[in-house]
């Protein structure tokens, strides 16, 4: 007799043979019924919520609200095209390309089309821009009309913002996180800059116009730091003696009207860009300069009599391609780190240069070079047709050869001596 046998009712014994065990079919049928019930309950709840929303908040629910929500939505994972795969689109000599989340955006004066790397078109939207400019964040494509007044932001599936300015747009910069800065003008001012966060809210404005010498500046390029706390603006003005003067302004976006300046007499600014170490580049018609995060000068490369034909300012490296002194179309391309020249490559005319990690990719007519900037090995790939630009797809470690009618996707590790 067991210790707890006194608590049992006499004659009550469990018989394992009489315990009813459900069959496998009955078990899964029960689970299916419960899932089906939960699904229809969720649908009913959604319908009730929608009815409630439209009844009491109908005036506030618009298509623009829906588009705004789309900018936070990523329906698909990043698509990866196989090495050598092609994306074909309608030819236009003015086609511009950009890569965002594994999709290829093709922009021209008539509109934008977005394709995934498997050649499926996921967006087509029309506009009429005289001089389109394209920038991307980690999830959106930003397109504006240089010299026009309109800016539009797209996901891979929809337009999420369309904005019109009173005066022409003169420049645009976008951070990876989606914040952006627009150069334009304002009445009684020569130039101005509007800064927006990733939610399209205005977080900073600054204007420069006729008046004292300190305010008479025209901004030609801007760079917005990733944390949205600082903006670089490259501007110029004319001195009393008639000389151009470049003015590099570092604007503290956390304080109103707070900035420091550095000036370079006799120079016109071309471009300014941040590096990933917090420092920045300044490119003018006379020199390339590299600055540390504290503003101290690290490198100064004066062109002298050389003519800069192509340039690229990256997050870690920069390049300058000089034309030949003779009648040929050969170019000599210098590559720079923040504080030194890393290497020089000479050869036929350079079409485009991009940087990814510790490598530079140089496009020429008939070949693609993968150049190591940290002492590694180079790679070379012959090309059977002409391409107009290079695009990078960091998420998939790929390079995109872009032309007016098709793009070819290449694995970085696979760039070798085989033709594309």
PAKOLFI-834713 format. One record per residue (C-alpha): residue number from 1; chain; x, y, z negated. Coordinates in Angstrom, 2 decimals, decimal comma. Layout:
N
(drenke NUM A (X Y Z))
...
***
This chain:
420
(drenke 1 A (0,00 0,00 0,00))
(drenke 2 A (1,36 3,39 0,96))
(drenke 3 A (1,78 6,34 -1,36))
(drenke 4 A (-1,13 8,26 0,22))
(drenke 5 A (-3,44 5,32 0,76))
(drenke 6 A (-5,75 6,52 -2,03))
(drenke 7 A (-6,81 9,45 0,20))
(drenke 8 A (-8,03 7,24 3,03))
(drenke 9 A (-11,64 6,25 3,41))
(drenke 10 A (-12,15 2,53 3,08))
(drenke 11 A (-12,46 0,81 6,41))
(drenke 12 A (-11,21 3,85 8,43))
(drenke 13 A (-8,22 2,78 10,43))
(drenke 14 A (-7,00 4,32 13,68))
(drenke 15 A (-6,73 1,91 16,53))
(drenke 16 A (-4,17 3,08 19,11))
(drenke 17 A (-5,90 1,04 21,75))
(drenke 18 A (-9,07 3,11 21,32))
(drenke 19 A (-7,36 6,57 21,68))
(drenke 20 A (-8,47 8,05 25,03))
(drenke 21 A (-5,52 9,38 27,07))
(drenke 22 A (-6,50 11,51 30,11))
(drenke 23 A (-5,28 10,40 33,51))
(drenke 24 A (-2,70 12,44 35,46))
(drenke 25 A (-5,40 13,60 37,89))
(drenke 26 A (-7,69 14,76 35,08))
(drenke 27 A (-4,80 16,59 33,39))
(drenke 28 A (-3,89 18,63 36,49))
(drenke 29 A (-7,55 19,22 37,28))
(drenke 30 A (-7,96 20,82 33,87))
(drenke 31 A (-4,91 23,07 34,43))
(drenke 32 A (-6,21 24,06 37,88))
(drenke 33 A (-9,60 25,02 36,42))
(drenke 34 A (-7,95 27,19 33,77))
(drenke 35 A (-5,68 28,94 36,31))
(drenke 36 A (-8,65 29,53 38,60))
(drenke 37 A (-10,63 30,98 35,72))
(drenke 38 A (-7,73 33,30 34,79))
(drenke 39 A (-7,36 34,43 38,43))
(drenke 40 A (-11,03 35,33 38,83))
(drenke 41 A (-11,05 37,00 35,43))
(drenke 42 A (-8,09 39,15 36,51))
(drenke 43 A (-9,83 40,06 39,78))
(drenke 44 A (-13,00 41,00 37,90))
(drenke 45 A (-10,98 43,10 35,46))
(drenke 46 A (-9,24 44,88 38,36))
(drenke 47 A (-12,57 45,63 40,05))
(drenke 48 A (-13,97 47,00 36,79))
(drenke 49 A (-10,87 49,15 36,29))
(drenke 50 A (-11,07 50,50 39,86))
(drenke 51 A (-14,79 51,27 39,44))
(drenke 52 A (-14,06 53,06 36,16))
(drenke 53 A (-11,19 55,04 37,70))
(drenke 54 A (-13,15 56,17 40,76))
(drenke 55 A (-16,19 57,02 38,62))
(drenke 56 A (-14,44 59,20 36,06))
(drenke 57 A (-11,20 60,22 37,85))
(drenke 58 A (-12,21 60,15 41,52))
(drenke 59 A (-11,07 63,72 42,15))
(drenke 60 A (-7,52 62,86 41,09))
(drenke 61 A (-7,12 59,63 43,09))
(drenke 62 A (-5,77 60,49 46,54))
(drenke 63 A (-3,65 58,85 49,21))
(drenke 64 A (-0,79 61,09 48,07))
(drenke 65 A (-0,99 59,54 44,58))
(drenke 66 A (-0,74 56,11 46,17))
(drenke 67 A (2,24 57,14 48,28))
(drenke 68 A (3,91 58,55 45,17))
(drenke 69 A (3,55 55,18 43,44))
(drenke 70 A (5,10 53,41 46,43))
(drenke 71 A (8,49 54,97 45,78))
(drenke 72 A (8,80 52,84 42,63))
(drenke 73 A (7,77 49,62 44,39))
(drenke 74 A (10,14 47,16 46,04))
(drenke 75 A (8,05 44,44 47,66))
(drenke 76 A (10,84 42,28 49,01))
(drenke 77 A (14,35 41,35 47,97))
(drenke 78 A (17,25 42,74 49,96))
(drenke 79 A (17,33 41,02 53,33))
(drenke 80 A (20,65 39,66 54,54))
(drenke 81 A (21,33 39,24 58,24))
(drenke 82 A (23,57 36,42 59,33))
(drenke 83 A (27,03 37,29 60,62))
(drenke 84 A (26,72 38,52 64,21))
(drenke 85 A (22,93 38,91 64,17))
(drenke 86 A (21,42 41,80 66,12))
(drenke 87 A (18,62 44,27 65,54))
(drenke 88 A (17,20 45,64 68,80))
(drenke 89 A (15,20 48,88 69,06))
(drenke 90 A (14,11 51,41 71,70))
(drenke 91 A (17,03 53,22 73,30))
(drenke 92 A (17,59 56,89 72,56))
(drenke 93 A (20,89 58,69 73,03))
(drenke 94 A (20,19 60,61 69,82))
(drenke 95 A (19,47 57,58 67,62))
(drenke 96 A (20,92 57,85 64,11))
(drenke 97 A (21,20 54,92 61,72))
(drenke 98 A (21,10 54,41 57,97))
(drenke 99 A (20,95 51,32 55,74))
(drenke 100 A (18,75 51,15 52,64))
(drenke 101 A (18,09 47,97 50,60))
(drenke 102 A (19,02 45,67 53,44))
(drenke 103 A (16,86 47,50 55,97))
(drenke 104 A (17,99 49,52 58,99))
(drenke 105 A (16,44 52,96 59,50))
(drenke 106 A (16,63 54,29 63,07))
(drenke 107 A (15,94 58,03 63,34))
(drenke 108 A (15,72 60,34 66,34))
(drenke 109 A (13,94 63,56 67,26))
(drenke 110 A (10,62 61,75 67,73))
(drenke 111 A (10,43 59,84 64,44))
(drenke 112 A (11,72 57,01 62,26))
(drenke 113 A (11,50 53,21 62,54))
(drenke 114 A (12,69 50,82 59,84))
(drenke 115 A (13,72 47,21 60,55))
(drenke 116 A (14,83 44,49 58,19))
(drenke 117 A (18,02 42,63 59,08))
(drenke 118 A (15,90 39,88 60,61))
(drenke 119 A (14,71 42,36 63,30))
(drenke 120 A (11,18 42,72 61,89))
(drenke 121 A (9,93 46,31 62,10))
(drenke 122 A (8,34 47,32 58,80))
(drenke 123 A (7,72 51,04 59,39))
(drenke 124 A (7,16 53,42 62,28))
(drenke 125 A (6,37 57,09 61,69))
(drenke 126 A (6,46 60,01 64,10))
(drenke 127 A (7,62 63,61 63,75))
(drenke 128 A (9,17 66,27 65,97))
(drenke 129 A (12,59 67,40 64,75))
(drenke 130 A (15,07 69,40 66,82))
(drenke 131 A (18,13 68,28 64,81))
(drenke 132 A (17,37 65,40 62,40))
(drenke 133 A (19,65 64,74 59,41))
(drenke 134 A (19,46 61,41 57,55))
(drenke 135 A (20,53 60,59 53,98))
(drenke 136 A (19,73 57,59 51,77))
(drenke 137 A (19,47 56,70 48,10))
(drenke 138 A (19,38 53,17 46,71))
(drenke 139 A (15,72 52,82 47,72))
(drenke 140 A (14,60 55,75 49,94))
(drenke 141 A (15,43 57,39 53,27))
(drenke 142 A (15,52 61,21 53,33))
(drenke 143 A (15,08 62,93 56,71))
(drenke 144 A (15,09 66,67 57,35))
(drenke 145 A (15,20 68,94 60,38))
(drenke 146 A (18,37 71,04 60,28))
(drenke 147 A (17,31 74,52 61,28))
(drenke 148 A (13,68 73,49 60,80))
(drenke 149 A (11,53 73,71 57,69))
(drenke 150 A (10,41 70,14 56,98))
(drenke 151 A (11,81 67,35 54,82))
(drenke 152 A (10,23 63,90 54,49))
(drenke 153 A (11,10 60,95 52,24))
(drenke 154 A (10,34 57,33 53,19))
(drenke 155 A (10,47 53,94 51,58))
(drenke 156 A (10,81 51,00 53,94))
(drenke 157 A (7,00 50,92 54,14))
(drenke 158 A (5,61 54,44 53,86))
(drenke 159 A (6,18 58,15 53,64))
(drenke 160 A (6,20 59,19 49,97))
(drenke 161 A (6,94 62,91 50,23))
(drenke 162 A (6,59 65,61 52,87))
(drenke 163 A (7,80 69,07 51,95))
(drenke 164 A (7,89 72,33 53,91))
(drenke 165 A (10,18 75,25 53,11))
(drenke 166 A (9,63 78,92 53,83))
(drenke 167 A (12,99 79,28 55,57))
(drenke 168 A (15,12 76,84 57,62))
(drenke 169 A (16,84 73,90 55,93))
(drenke 170 A (20,63 74,23 56,18))
(drenke 171 A (21,85 71,13 54,33))
(drenke 172 A (20,93 68,11 52,21))
(drenke 173 A (22,65 65,82 49,71))
(drenke 174 A (21,19 62,74 48,00))
(drenke 175 A (22,50 60,69 45,07))
(drenke 176 A (22,29 56,90 44,84))
(drenke 177 A (19,65 57,29 42,13))
(drenke 178 A (17,38 59,40 44,34))
(drenke 179 A (17,99 62,95 43,10))
(drenke 180 A (18,62 65,41 45,93))
(drenke 181 A (19,63 68,98 46,72))
(drenke 182 A (18,42 71,12 49,63))
(drenke 183 A (20,11 74,22 51,05))
(drenke 184 A (17,74 76,85 52,41))
(drenke 185 A (17,00 80,56 51,99))
(drenke 186 A (14,66 82,87 50,14))
(drenke 187 A (13,41 86,34 50,89))
(drenke 188 A (16,09 88,97 50,12))
(drenke 189 A (18,75 86,27 49,59))
(drenke 190 A (21,36 84,99 52,00))
(drenke 191 A (21,15 81,37 50,81))
(drenke 192 A (19,84 79,20 48,01))
(drenke 193 A (19,78 75,65 46,72))
(drenke 194 A (16,91 73,60 45,31))
(drenke 195 A (17,70 70,53 43,18))
(drenke 196 A (15,16 67,75 42,55))
(drenke 197 A (15,21 64,67 40,34))
(drenke 198 A (14,30 61,19 41,57))
(drenke 199 A (10,62 61,91 40,79))
(drenke 200 A (10,66 64,90 43,19))
(drenke 201 A (10,45 67,43 40,35))
(drenke 202 A (12,41 70,68 40,76))
(drenke 203 A (15,10 70,79 38,06))
(drenke 204 A (17,30 73,67 39,24))
(drenke 205 A (17,40 76,56 41,72))
(drenke 206 A (20,07 79,14 42,51))
(drenke 207 A (20,09 81,96 45,07))
(drenke 208 A (22,85 84,09 46,57))
(drenke 209 A (22,24 87,22 48,61))
(drenke 210 A (23,32 90,67 49,64))
(drenke 211 A (24,46 92,79 46,74))
(drenke 212 A (27,54 92,58 44,59))
(drenke 213 A (30,52 90,68 45,97))
(drenke 214 A (29,88 87,92 43,43))
(drenke 215 A (26,44 87,18 44,90))
(drenke 216 A (27,02 87,75 48,64))
(drenke 217 A (27,67 84,11 49,55))
(drenke 218 A (26,26 81,74 52,14))
(drenke 219 A (26,22 78,05 51,16))
(drenke 220 A (27,28 75,63 53,90))
(drenke 221 A (27,41 72,34 51,98))
(drenke 222 A (26,48 70,89 48,58))
(drenke 223 A (27,20 67,73 46,60))
(drenke 224 A (25,06 66,59 43,67))
(drenke 225 A (26,74 64,55 40,93))
(drenke 226 A (25,07 61,24 40,13))
(drenke 227 A (24,07 62,24 36,58))
(drenke 228 A (22,26 65,35 37,94))
(drenke 229 A (24,17 67,60 35,52))
(drenke 230 A (26,47 69,28 38,03))
(drenke 231 A (26,33 70,55 41,60))
(drenke 232 A (29,18 71,53 43,91))
(drenke 233 A (28,40 74,25 46,45))
(drenke 234 A (30,83 75,21 49,21))
(drenke 235 A (30,05 78,75 50,34))
(drenke 236 A (31,76 81,54 52,22))
(drenke 237 A (31,63 85,29 52,50))
(drenke 238 A (33,50 87,99 54,40))
(drenke 239 A (35,95 90,19 52,53))
(drenke 240 A (36,26 93,94 53,05))
(drenke 241 A (39,26 93,30 55,30))
(drenke 242 A (37,11 91,08 57,56))
(drenke 243 A (38,58 87,74 56,46))
(drenke 244 A (36,51 84,69 55,65))
(drenke 245 A (36,83 83,38 52,12))
(drenke 246 A (35,76 79,94 50,91))
(drenke 247 A (34,14 79,91 47,51))
(drenke 248 A (33,80 76,58 45,71))
(drenke 249 A (31,18 76,81 42,96))
(drenke 250 A (30,68 74,21 40,21))
(drenke 251 A (27,18 74,73 38,86))
(drenke 252 A (26,20 73,43 35,43))
(drenke 253 A (22,60 72,29 35,98))
(drenke 254 A (21,92 72,06 32,26))
(drenke 255 A (22,26 75,85 31,89))
(drenke 256 A (20,70 78,57 33,98))
(drenke 257 A (23,06 80,67 36,11))
(drenke 258 A (26,18 78,95 34,74))
(drenke 259 A (28,97 78,17 37,20))
(drenke 260 A (32,69 78,51 37,81))
(drenke 261 A (34,33 79,43 41,11))
(drenke 262 A (37,54 78,85 43,04))
(drenke 263 A (38,31 80,87 46,17))
(drenke 264 A (40,49 80,19 49,22))
(drenke 265 A (41,17 83,21 51,41))
(drenke 266 A (41,17 82,84 55,19))
(drenke 267 A (39,28 79,52 55,16))
(drenke 268 A (35,80 78,31 56,12))
(drenke 269 A (34,27 75,38 54,18))
(drenke 270 A (33,29 72,23 56,05))
(drenke 271 A (32,31 69,69 53,41))
(drenke 272 A (32,41 68,93 49,70))
(drenke 273 A (31,94 65,53 48,00))
(drenke 274 A (32,22 63,88 44,59))
(drenke 275 A (34,41 60,86 43,93))
(drenke 276 A (33,50 58,01 41,62))
(drenke 277 A (36,19 59,09 39,12))
(drenke 278 A (34,42 62,41 38,50))
(drenke 279 A (36,81 64,37 40,71))
(drenke 280 A (35,89 65,83 44,08))
(drenke 281 A (37,05 66,68 47,60))
(drenke 282 A (36,93 70,05 49,38))
(drenke 283 A (37,45 70,14 53,14))
(drenke 284 A (37,91 73,44 54,98))
(drenke 285 A (39,10 74,44 58,44))
(drenke 286 A (42,64 74,73 57,03))
(drenke 287 A (43,12 71,98 54,44))
(drenke 288 A (41,87 68,93 52,56))
(drenke 289 A (42,06 69,35 48,78))
(drenke 290 A (41,48 66,86 45,99))
(drenke 291 A (40,55 67,97 42,48))
(drenke 292 A (40,40 66,11 39,18))
(drenke 293 A (37,24 66,11 37,06))
(drenke 294 A (38,60 69,04 35,04))
(drenke 295 A (39,08 71,11 38,23))
(drenke 296 A (42,86 70,82 38,45))
(drenke 297 A (44,34 70,39 41,94))
(drenke 298 A (45,68 66,89 42,64))
(drenke 299 A (46,41 67,02 46,38))
(drenke 300 A (46,55 69,60 49,17))
(drenke 301 A (46,94 68,56 52,81))
(drenke 302 A (47,38 71,53 55,16))
(drenke 303 A (46,69 70,83 58,85))
(drenke 304 A (49,10 73,39 60,24))
(drenke 305 A (48,89 73,28 64,03))
(drenke 306 A (47,14 69,90 64,09))
(drenke 307 A (43,49 69,68 65,19))
(drenke 308 A (41,12 67,61 63,04))
(drenke 309 A (38,78 65,60 65,28))
(drenke 310 A (37,14 63,27 62,73))
(drenke 311 A (36,98 63,19 58,95))
(drenke 312 A (35,32 61,20 56,18))
(drenke 313 A (35,09 61,96 52,46))
(drenke 314 A (34,32 58,87 50,39))
(drenke 315 A (33,80 58,04 46,73))
(drenke 316 A (37,42 56,94 46,40))
(drenke 317 A (39,25 57,73 49,65))
(drenke 318 A (39,27 60,33 52,43))
(drenke 319 A (40,46 60,30 56,04))
(drenke 320 A (41,55 62,87 58,62))
(drenke 321 A (41,90 61,95 62,31))
(drenke 322 A (44,06 64,37 64,32))
(drenke 323 A (44,03 64,75 68,09))
(drenke 324 A (47,21 64,14 70,06))
(drenke 325 A (49,48 67,01 71,05))
(drenke 326 A (49,48 65,89 74,68))
(drenke 327 A (46,74 65,33 77,24))
(drenke 328 A (45,76 61,82 76,07))
(drenke 329 A (42,89 60,91 73,75))
(drenke 330 A (45,02 59,14 71,15))
(drenke 331 A (44,52 60,03 67,49))
(drenke 332 A (46,56 59,73 64,33))
(drenke 333 A (44,47 58,98 61,22))
(drenke 334 A (45,71 59,69 57,69))
(drenke 335 A (44,09 58,00 54,68))
(drenke 336 A (44,22 59,61 51,23))
(drenke 337 A (43,59 58,54 47,67))
(drenke 338 A (42,83 61,21 45,07))
(drenke 339 A (46,49 62,13 44,51))
(drenke 340 A (48,44 60,78 47,50))
(drenke 341 A (48,47 59,85 51,16))
(drenke 342 A (48,08 56,06 51,38))
(drenke 343 A (48,80 55,30 55,03))
(drenke 344 A (48,64 56,50 58,64))
(drenke 345 A (47,22 54,61 61,63))
(drenke 346 A (47,72 55,69 65,25))
(drenke 347 A (45,96 54,57 68,41))
(drenke 348 A (43,10 55,39 70,74))
(drenke 349 A (40,37 57,90 69,89))
(drenke 350 A (38,47 57,28 66,65))
(drenke 351 A (34,68 57,01 66,91))
(drenke 352 A (33,88 56,63 63,20))
(drenke 353 A (35,37 55,78 59,79))
(drenke 354 A (33,63 54,42 56,67))
(drenke 355 A (34,91 53,18 53,31))
(drenke 356 A (33,79 50,21 51,25))
(drenke 357 A (35,61 49,15 48,08))
(drenke 358 A (39,36 49,18 48,82))
(drenke 359 A (39,05 49,09 52,60))
(drenke 360 A (38,58 51,55 55,45))
(drenke 361 A (36,72 50,48 58,59))
(drenke 362 A (37,82 52,31 61,71))
(drenke 363 A (35,77 52,14 64,92))
(drenke 364 A (37,36 52,71 68,30))
(drenke 365 A (36,23 52,02 71,83))
(drenke 366 A (36,64 48,25 72,16))
(drenke 367 A (37,76 47,40 68,62))
(drenke 368 A (36,94 47,47 64,92))
(drenke 369 A (39,77 47,68 62,37))
(drenke 370 A (39,44 46,64 58,74))
(drenke 371 A (42,28 48,42 56,94))
(drenke 372 A (43,43 47,69 53,41))
(drenke 373 A (44,15 50,75 51,28))
(drenke 374 A (45,63 48,85 48,33))
(drenke 375 A (48,34 46,77 49,98))
(drenke 376 A (46,22 43,88 51,27))
(drenke 377 A (46,04 42,47 54,78))
(drenke 378 A (44,37 44,22 57,72))
(drenke 379 A (41,91 42,61 60,13))
(drenke 380 A (40,98 43,33 63,74))
(drenke 381 A (37,92 42,49 65,82))
(drenke 382 A (37,60 43,10 69,59))
(drenke 383 A (34,28 44,60 70,67))
(drenke 384 A (32,66 43,88 74,02))
(drenke 385 A (30,49 47,01 74,10))
(drenke 386 A (30,48 50,60 72,87))
(drenke 387 A (29,06 51,60 69,50))
(drenke 388 A (28,42 55,12 68,21))
(drenke 389 A (28,84 54,72 64,45))
(drenke 390 A (29,48 52,42 61,50))
(drenke 391 A (27,10 51,79 58,60))
(drenke 392 A (27,80 49,98 55,33))
(drenke 393 A (25,54 47,49 53,53))
(drenke 394 A (27,25 47,10 50,12))
(drenke 395 A (24,54 44,84 48,67))
(drenke 396 A (25,27 42,15 51,25))
(drenke 397 A (28,98 42,98 51,81))
(drenke 398 A (28,35 43,72 55,49))
(drenke 399 A (29,21 46,31 58,13))
(drenke 400 A (26,71 47,41 60,78))
(drenke 401 A (27,88 48,39 64,27))
(drenke 402 A (25,30 50,93 65,46))
(drenke 403 A (24,52 52,04 69,02))
(drenke 404 A (21,69 53,75 70,87))
(drenke 405 A (19,75 50,52 71,43))
(drenke 406 A (20,96 47,84 69,01))
(drenke 407 A (22,85 47,18 65,81))
(drenke 408 A (25,15 44,23 65,10))
(drenke 409 A (25,61 42,97 61,54))
(drenke 410 A (29,03 41,66 60,53))
(drenke 411 A (30,20 40,01 57,32))
(drenke 412 A (33,18 41,93 55,99))
(drenke 413 A (35,05 38,74 55,13))
(drenke 414 A (34,46 37,45 58,66))
(drenke 415 A (36,05 40,34 60,53))
(drenke 416 A (38,88 38,72 62,43))
(drenke 417 A (40,05 38,18 65,95))
(drenke 418 A (36,76 36,77 67,30))
(drenke 419 A (34,70 39,09 69,49))
(drenke 420 A (31,29 40,25 68,26))
***
